[in-house]
Amino acid sequence: MRRTRIERGLTLLELLFCLSLLAFIGCMAMPPMQRWQDARRLEMATRQLGADLRLAREQALARRQTVRVGFRRFGLHSACYVVYSGAVDGCRCLEAADGGPGRSACEGEAVALLSTSLPPSSRLRFIANVETMSFDPLHGTSTPAATLQLASPGGPALRQVVNLLGRVRTCSPQGSVAGYGVC
């Protein structure tokens, strides 16, 4: 009985075709993948900002002293905020040249409780309608009310709205991000 040998494997031409097909599919998937990453960064940064604002209010009530949140932008895609107790201008975010983003400097009796930065690599734009807001130690109210917006490069944005009672809610301008109320 004679056996025939069956060759298995791919020819070089078949392998090149498969690799070029995979490269083409990978190139087609890049823009949606970038939009997905931008959306996740936007949601994570917005959730962190909301949590930090709630923390500031809780700390004001727990410490029985005014707690402030100061905001600062360092260009189009870089910003920082610091949660602190003390005078209105008692703490400020530092620029990269002064010690790096995410760090803060305080003067006098001011004490930084938390400092957070949005580095340029996040590709997020931060817009605040106030420079500093304060949470009252007796009632947890906010002075002034604030609207803080984070936007990704493609246009979707989320806002943290802090009302005079100190409550924080998240919404999406023109409903640009699914799952959030329109504001």
C-alpha positions as CSV (number, residue, x, y, z in Angstrom):
1,M,0.0,0.0,0.0
2,R,1.3,3.3,-1.0
3,R,0.9,6.4,1.2
4,T,0.7,9.9,-0.2
5,R,2.2,12.6,1.9
6,I,0.0,15.6,2.5
7,E,1.9,18.8,3.1
8,R,0.6,21.1,5.7
9,G,1.2,24.8,6.3
10,L,1.0,28.0,4.4
11,T,2.9,29.2,1.5
12,L,4.7,32.5,1.7
13,L,2.1,34.2,-0.5
14,E,-0.7,33.0,1.7
15,L,1.1,34.1,4.8
16,L,1.7,37.6,3.3
17,F,-2.0,37.8,2.3
18,C,-3.2,37.0,5.8
19,L,-0.8,39.5,7.4
20,S,-1.9,42.3,5.1
21,L,-5.5,41.5,5.8
22,L,-4.8,41.6,9.6
23,A,-3.0,44.9,9.1
24,F,-5.9,46.4,7.1
25,I,-8.4,45.3,9.8
26,G,-6.2,46.8,12.5
27,C,-6.0,50.1,10.7
28,M,-9.7,50.2,10.3
29,A,-10.1,49.6,14.1
30,M,-7.8,52.4,15.2
31,P,-10.1,55.4,15.1
32,P,-13.0,53.6,17.0
33,M,-10.5,52.4,19.5
34,Q,-9.1,55.9,20.1
35,R,-12.7,57.3,20.5
36,W,-13.4,54.5,23.0
37,Q,-10.2,55.3,25.0
38,D,-11.1,59.0,25.0
39,A,-14.6,58.2,26.2
40,R,-13.3,56.0,29.1
41,R,-10.8,58.8,30.1
42,L,-13.6,61.3,30.1
43,E,-15.8,59.2,32.3
44,M,-13.0,58.3,34.7
45,A,-11.9,61.9,35.1
46,T,-15.5,63.1,35.6
47,R,-16.2,60.5,38.2
48,Q,-13.0,61.4,40.0
49,L,-13.9,65.1,40.0
50,G,-17.4,64.3,41.3
51,A,-15.9,62.1,44.1
52,D,-13.4,64.8,45.0
53,L,-16.1,67.5,45.2
54,R,-18.2,65.3,47.4
55,L,-15.1,64.6,49.6
56,A,-14.6,68.4,49.9
57,R,-18.1,68.8,51.2
58,E,-17.9,65.9,53.6
59,Q,-14.6,67.2,54.9
60,A,-16.1,70.6,55.6
61,L,-18.8,69.0,57.6
62,A,-16.5,66.6,59.4
63,R,-13.8,69.1,60.2
64,R,-16.2,71.9,61.0
65,Q,-14.1,74.2,58.9
66,T,-14.5,75.7,55.5
67,V,-13.0,73.5,52.8
68,R,-12.2,75.0,49.4
69,V,-11.6,73.7,45.9
70,G,-9.3,75.7,43.7
71,F,-9.1,75.1,39.9
72,R,-6.3,76.1,37.5
73,R,-5.7,75.5,33.8
74,F,-2.2,75.2,32.3
75,G,-3.1,75.4,28.6
76,L,-5.6,73.6,26.4
77,H,-5.2,70.0,27.7
78,S,-3.7,70.4,31.2
79,A,-5.4,71.4,34.4
80,C,-5.3,70.9,38.2
81,Y,-7.4,71.3,41.2
82,V,-6.6,71.2,44.9
83,V,-9.0,70.6,47.8
84,Y,-7.8,72.5,50.9
85,S,-8.7,74.3,54.1
86,G,-7.6,77.8,54.9
87,A,-7.7,81.2,53.2
88,V,-9.3,81.6,49.7
89,D,-5.9,81.9,48.0
90,G,-4.1,79.7,50.6
91,C,-3.3,76.8,48.2
92,R,-2.6,76.6,44.5
93,C,-1.7,74.0,41.9
94,L,1.9,74.0,40.7
95,E,2.9,74.1,37.1
96,A,5.3,71.5,35.7
97,A,8.2,73.9,36.0
98,D,7.5,74.4,39.7
99,G,7.5,70.8,40.8
100,G,5.2,69.0,38.5
101,P,1.5,68.7,37.8
102,G,-0.7,67.2,40.5
103,R,1.3,68.9,43.3
104,S,0.2,71.9,45.3
105,A,1.7,74.6,47.4
106,C,0.1,76.2,50.4
107,E,0.8,79.3,52.4
108,G,0.1,80.3,55.9
109,E,-2.3,78.0,57.8
110,A,-3.8,76.5,54.6
111,V,-3.6,72.7,54.4
112,A,-3.9,70.7,51.1
113,L,-6.2,67.7,51.6
114,L,-6.0,66.5,48.0
115,S,-4.5,67.6,44.7
116,T,-5.3,66.1,41.3
117,S,-4.1,66.9,37.8
118,L,-5.2,66.3,34.3
119,P,-2.0,65.9,32.4
120,P,-1.7,66.8,28.7
121,S,-1.6,63.0,27.9
122,S,-5.3,62.7,29.0
123,R,-6.3,64.8,26.0
124,L,-9.1,66.3,28.0
125,R,-10.1,70.0,28.2
126,F,-11.2,71.3,31.5
127,I,-13.4,74.4,31.8
128,A,-14.6,75.9,35.2
129,N,-16.8,78.9,35.6
130,V,-15.2,79.7,39.0
131,E,-11.6,79.8,40.2
132,T,-12.4,78.7,43.8
133,M,-15.4,77.4,45.5
134,S,-16.0,76.9,49.2
135,F,-18.0,74.4,51.2
136,D,-19.6,75.7,54.4
137,P,-18.7,73.8,57.6
138,L,-22.2,74.0,59.2
139,H,-24.5,73.2,56.3
140,G,-22.3,71.9,53.5
141,T,-23.5,74.5,51.1
142,S,-21.4,75.7,48.2
143,T,-20.4,79.3,47.5
144,P,-20.6,80.0,44.6
145,A,-22.5,77.3,42.6
146,A,-20.2,75.9,40.0
147,T,-20.3,74.3,36.6
148,L,-17.2,72.2,35.7
149,Q,-16.9,70.6,32.3
150,L,-14.5,68.0,30.9
151,A,-14.5,67.4,27.1
152,S,-12.7,64.8,25.0
153,P,-11.0,65.8,21.7
154,G,-13.9,64.4,19.6
155,G,-16.4,66.7,21.2
156,P,-18.3,64.6,23.8
157,A,-18.4,66.3,27.2
158,L,-19.5,65.8,30.7
159,R,-20.3,68.4,33.3
160,Q,-20.3,68.4,37.1
161,V,-22.8,70.9,38.4
162,V,-22.5,71.9,42.0
163,N,-25.6,73.7,43.3
164,L,-25.8,76.1,46.2
165,L,-26.8,73.3,48.5
166,G,-23.4,71.7,47.7
167,R,-24.9,68.8,45.8
168,V,-23.1,67.5,42.8
169,R,-24.8,66.1,39.7
170,T,-23.3,64.9,36.4
171,C,-24.9,65.6,33.0
172,S,-24.0,65.6,29.4
173,P,-24.3,68.8,27.2
174,Q,-26.6,68.1,24.3
175,G,-26.7,64.4,25.4
176,S,-23.2,63.9,23.8
177,V,-22.4,61.0,26.2
178,A,-25.0,58.2,26.5
179,G,-26.1,57.2,30.0
180,Y,-26.1,60.7,31.4
181,G,-29.0,63.2,31.6
182,V,-28.9,66.1,29.2
183,C,-27.9,69.6,30.5
